[in-house]
Amino acid sequence: MAQQRKLGRPSDQRRAMLRGLVTSFLKYGKIETTVTRAKETKNIAEKMITLAKRGDLHARRQVAAFVQEPAVVSDLFENIAPKYAERNGGYTRIYKVGPRRGDGAEVAILELV
């Protein structure tokens, strides 16, 4: 199993943050965050899209257990997943923007391809 990034948080807070990031990402199709958070969000979001491509009830329940908004789950299964039916992975793209003004953290934009 791949090593997860800790992102400087306890496991419960890290999971909650990633759930929020993935939900926002799937809702808006694009988010701006730090590079390391974007990489972690990308991994999880791609897994969610792959589950949605399967389209069965079990996959829907697995996605619903992670994504926080029911409207986003239905949008994922009805609109986003069919768009990537012919594509084998690589549903997202990360653009590095540069350092953030306040703390100098590297910022990136994560978007759907």
C-alpha positions in Angstrom: 0.0 0.0 0.0 1.3 3.5 -0.9 2.4 5.8 1.9 0.0 8.6 2.6 1.2 12.1 3.2 0.5 13.3 6.8 0.0 17.0 5.9 0.9 18.1 9.4 -2.4 16.9 11.0 -3.8 14.1 13.1 -5.5 11.3 11.1 -9.1 12.4 11.9 -8.5 16.0 10.9 -6.5 14.9 7.8 -9.4 12.7 6.7 -12.0 15.4 7.3 -9.9 18.0 5.4 -9.4 15.6 2.4 -13.1 14.8 2.4 -13.9 18.5 2.2 -11.3 19.0 -0.6 -12.5 16.1 -2.7 -16.2 17.2 -2.3 -15.4 20.8 -3.3 -13.2 19.6 -6.2 -15.9 17.3 -7.6 -18.5 20.0 -7.0 -16.7 22.9 -8.8 -14.3 20.9 -11.1 -11.4 23.1 -10.0 -9.8 24.1 -6.7 -6.7 26.1 -5.6 -4.7 24.6 -2.7 -1.1 23.8 -1.8 0.8 21.3 -4.0 0.9 18.5 -1.4 -2.8 18.8 -0.6 -3.5 18.9 -4.4 -1.5 15.6 -4.9 -3.4 13.8 -2.1 -6.8 15.2 -3.3 -5.9 14.0 -6.9 -5.3 10.4 -5.7 -8.6 10.2 -3.9 -10.7 12.1 -6.5 -9.4 9.8 -9.3 -10.5 6.8 -7.2 -13.9 8.3 -6.7 -14.3 8.8 -10.5 -13.2 5.3 -11.2 -15.8 4.0 -8.7 -18.4 6.2 -10.4 -17.5 4.7 -13.8 -18.4 1.3 -12.4 -21.9 2.7 -11.7 -23.3 0.0 -9.4 -25.0 0.4 -6.1 -21.9 -0.7 -4.1 -19.7 1.8 -5.8 -22.3 4.6 -5.2 -22.4 3.7 -1.5 -18.6 3.7 -1.3 -18.5 7.2 -2.8 -21.3 8.4 -0.6 -19.4 7.3 2.4 -16.5 9.6 1.5 -18.1 12.5 -0.4 -20.0 14.8 2.0 -22.8 16.1 -0.3 -25.4 13.8 -1.8 -25.9 16.2 -4.7 -22.2 15.9 -5.6 -22.5 12.1 -5.5 -25.4 12.1 -8.0 -23.6 14.7 -10.2 -20.5 12.5 -10.2 -22.4 9.4 -11.3 -24.7 11.2 -13.8 -22.4 13.8 -15.4 -18.7 13.4 -14.5 -18.2 9.7 -14.8 -19.9 9.2 -18.2 -17.6 11.9 -19.6 -14.5 9.8 -18.7 -16.0 6.4 -19.8 -13.4 5.9 -22.5 -10.5 7.2 -20.5 -8.3 4.9 -18.4 -7.3 7.2 -15.5 -5.6 10.6 -15.6 -8.8 12.5 -15.0 -7.1 15.4 -13.2 -4.4 17.9 -13.9 -2.2 20.0 -11.5 -0.9 23.4 -12.4 1.7 24.9 -10.1 0.9 28.6 -9.5 3.8 29.7 -7.3 4.4 30.7 -3.7 1.5 32.0 -1.6 2.0 35.6 -0.4 1.3 34.9 3.3 3.5 32.0 4.1 5.3 31.2 0.9 3.7 27.8 0.5 3.7 26.4 -3.1 0.2 26.8 -4.5 -1.4 24.7 -7.2 -4.6 24.5 -9.2 -6.2 21.1 -9.4 -8.7 20.7 -12.2 -10.6 18.0 -14.2 -9.2 17.3 -17.6 
